[in-house]
């Protein structure tokens, strides 16, 4: 089960669970997401990575997230253009209170656009 919240719906995110520790999230690129250079704004890419990593931990039965982000690091490798971005997130370690996850973001030509890592606090 994935988190459901208005911001994710606004972005148009599409989720797929790969296995119990991994998810793939597709972000259709809208003109609204482009910066003045014509590439996807870094804040949108950061949001995609954050949402993907948060969804490596399944939501509760009401589709409410169980974790909040306490640390997010995003490294941008290439300007993102095209029709969509694909985030591949993997849960690295789930502790009693903190969860660590990694994420790679690709364009539709399978070029690596950004990589991210995050630490999440379990608030349940």
C-alpha positions in Angstrom: 0.0 0.0 0.0 1.3 3.4 -0.9 1.0 6.8 0.8 -1.8 8.9 -0.6 -1.5 12.7 -0.2 -2.6 15.7 -2.3 1.0 16.8 -3.2 1.8 13.4 -4.7 -1.5 13.5 -6.7 -0.6 17.1 -7.9 2.8 15.8 -9.2 1.0 12.9 -11.0 3.2 10.2 -9.5 2.6 6.5 -10.4 3.9 3.8 -8.0 5.0 0.3 -8.5 6.3 -2.0 -5.7 9.3 -4.0 -7.0 9.8 -6.1 -3.9 9.3 -5.6 -0.1 12.2 -3.2 0.1 12.1 -1.5 -3.4 9.7 0.8 -5.3 9.7 2.5 -8.7 7.9 5.9 -9.0 7.3 7.5 -12.3 6.9 11.3 -12.6 5.3 12.6 -15.8 7.1 15.9 -16.6 4.9 18.9 -16.9 6.0 22.3 -18.3 5.2 23.7 -14.8 8.2 21.6 -13.4 10.8 23.3 -15.7 13.2 26.0 -14.5 14.4 28.9 -16.6 17.0 26.7 -18.2 14.3 24.3 -19.5 15.3 21.4 -17.3 13.3 19.9 -14.4 13.7 22.1 -11.2 15.9 20.5 -8.5 13.1 20.8 -6.0 10.8 18.6 -8.1 13.6 16.0 -8.4 14.2 16.2 -4.7 10.5 15.7 -4.0 10.4 12.7 -6.3 13.4 11.1 -4.4 11.9 11.9 -1.0 8.5 10.5 -1.9 10.0 7.3 -3.5 12.2 6.6 -0.5 9.3 7.2 2.0 7.2 4.7 0.0 9.8 2.0 0.6 8.1 1.7 4.0 4.5 0.6 3.4 1.8 3.0 4.5 -0.7 2.0 7.2 -4.1 0.6 6.3 -5.4 4.2 5.9 -2.6 5.0 3.4 -1.0 7.4 5.9 2.8 7.5 5.9 4.7 5.9 8.9 7.9 8.0 8.5 9.0 11.6 8.2 12.2 12.8 6.6 15.0 13.8 8.9 17.9 14.0 6.4 17.8 14.2 2.6 20.8 14.4 0.3 20.4 14.8 -3.4 23.2 14.9 -5.9 22.3 16.2 -9.4 24.3 14.6 -12.2 22.5 15.8 -15.4 19.8 18.2 -16.4 16.5 16.4 -16.7 14.4 16.8 -19.9 11.9 14.6 -21.7 8.5 13.2 -20.8 9.1 11.5 -17.5 11.5 10.6 -14.7 11.8 7.2 -13.0 12.9 6.9 -9.4 14.2 3.6 -8.1 14.2 3.6 -4.3 15.5 0.9 -2.0 15.3 0.5 1.7 18.9 0.0 3.0 18.3 -0.4 6.8 15.2 -0.3 8.9 15.9 0.3 12.6 13.7 0.8 15.6 13.4 4.6 15.0 15.4 5.4 11.9 15.2 4.0 8.4 17.9 4.6 5.7 17.0 4.5 2.0 18.7 5.2 -1.4 17.3 6.4 -4.6 18.5 6.6 -8.2 16.6 8.8 -10.7 16.7 8.2 -14.4 15.2 9.8 -17.5 13.2 7.8 -20.0 16.5 7.1 -22.0 17.8 5.4 -18.9 20.4 8.1 -18.2 21.2 8.7 -14.5 19.9 12.2 -13.6 20.3 12.2 -9.8 21.1 10.1 -6.8 19.7 10.5 -3.3 19.9 9.1 0.2 17.7 9.8 3.1 17.1 9.1 6.7 13.5 8.7 8.0 12.1 8.8 11.5 9.4 6.2 12.2 6.5 8.2 13.8 4.1 5.3 14.3 
